[in-house]
Amino acid sequence: MKKNILRLGIVVLVLLIAGVLWLNNDINQKKEDEANKNAIAANADFSLLSDDDPNFEKWGKVFPEQLKMYLTVEK
């Protein structure tokens, strides 16, 4: 009986550790994505953009993710 409880405890502990590692990895990925977005925004030249000139190439340089999504929808 004690061996079964010990085995169950070990399995639960391994699953708990795996869950924490997965969560930590997910958090790190989201932090990296946010840092990349901030770096792109810092380098963006908003003077290229104008309401009168809706050129995809120009605003695609400032907003690459939105351009990618737009082109995907257009297909």
N, C-alpha and C positions, 0 to 999 in steps of 0.2 A: 504494500500500500504506500509506504514512504517513497519507494522508487518511482511509482507512478506520479506522485505529487511533485517530486523533484524533476522528473522529465517534463511535466507540464509547465513547471516554473521556468525551466530552461528555454522551452519553446516560446513562452510568453515573453521572456526577457529578450530573446533574439529578435522576435517580431517588433518589440518596442524599440530596440536599438536601430533596426532597419527603418522604422517609421521616422525616428528622429533624424537619421542621416538623410533620408529622402527629403524631409521638410527643410533641413539645413541647405541642401543642394538647391532646392527650389527657391529659397530666399536669396541665396547668392546669385542665382541666374537673374532674378528680378532686379537685384541691386545693380548688376552689370548692365542690364538693358536700360535702366534709368540713367546710369552714368553715361552710357553711349548717347542717349537722347539729349542729355544736357550738353554734351560735348558738341553734338551736331548743332544744337540751338545756339551755342555760343559762337560757332563759326559761321552761322547763317548771315547772309547779307540781304537784309530785308529791303534795301534800296532797289533791288532788282524787281521787286513785285509792284504791280500796279493794278488797280481795278479796271483800267482801260485796256490793259494788255493781258488777256488770259492765256499766255503761252505756257504750255505744259512743261517744256524744257526748263524754263526759268523757275517756275515755282516748284518743279520737281527737284531742283538742286537744294532748295530750302526745306522741302517736305518730302523726302524720298519714300517714306513708308506710305503716305497718302497717295503719291503718284503710282506706286506699285499696286495698291488696292484699286485705284481708279482704272488702271489699264487692265487689271484682271477682270473687273466688272464689264468693261467695254467689250471684251472678247466674247 
